[in-house]
Amino acid sequence: MTKREPYIERFEQAFFTLFRKLGPELGLPPHIALTGPQTMMLYKLRTMGPCPGGKLAQQMEVTPSAITVMIDRLVAQGLVERTHDEHDRRVVLLSITEQGMDTLQQIRAVRDETIKKYLSYIEPDELELFLSTFEKIVSQSAE
C-alpha cells in the first residue's frame, strides 16, 4: 500500500457518499421535464449566445445529428428557438428563449439553496481551501 492509498480510499468514499446524497437534491425540480444533456445545452446556449448547431455539438462533444434531436425537443417546449443568420440565410442559429432563461433560473434557485445549506457549515477559510483544492482537481481532469 502506498502512502496515498488511504487518501484515495477516503476521497472515493466521500465523493460517492456526497453525490449519492446530494444528487437527488441537486436534480431538477419535479415540474421541469428536461434531461441532464438538455439542461447542459440550455446552459451552453445561455453562455455562448446564438450559435450554429455544429458549434453547439462541438461544445457538447456530441454529433450534429444528436444535437438536432435534442434541439427539436427543446424547440417543442419553447426553450430554444431557431433563426436564420442575418448575413448568411443558409446558417441556422440556435438561441435560448426567455422561457428557457426562466427555466434555468428555477433550476439554479433550487441548486443554490441546496449548496448554500451544505456550505453554511464550513468556515470561510476552510471553504477557500476546499474550493481551491477542488478547482485544482477539476483543472487536472480537464487536461
Residue pairs with C-beta under 8 A, 6 or more apart in sequence:
22 114
22 118
25 114
26 110
26 111
26 114
26 115
28 34
28 39
28 107
28 110
29 106
29 107
29 110
32 103
32 106
32 107
33 77
34 42
34 79
34 103
37 60
37 62
37 70
38 70
38 73
38 74
39 104
39 107
40 60
41 56
41 60
41 67
41 70
41 71
41 74
41 80
42 74
42 79
42 80
42 96
42 100
42 103
42 104
43 104
44 56
44 59
44 60
45 51
45 56
45 80
45 94
45 95
45 96
45 100
46 96
46 100
46 101
46 104
48 55
48 56
48 59
49 95
50 83
50 93
50 94
50 95
51 93
51 94
51 95
52 85
52 91
52 92
52 93
52 94
53 64
53 67
53 68
53 71
53 92
53 94
54 64
54 67
56 67
56 71
56 94
57 63
57 64
57 66
57 67
60 67
71 80
71 82
71 94
74 80
74 100
75 81
75 82
77 99
78 97
78 99
78 100
79 96
79 97
79 99
79 100
79 103
80 94
80 95
80 96
80 97
80 100
81 94
81 95
81 97
82 92
82 93
82 94
83 92
83 93
83 95
84 90
84 91
84 92
84 93
85 91
85 92
85 93
96 104
119 127
122 130
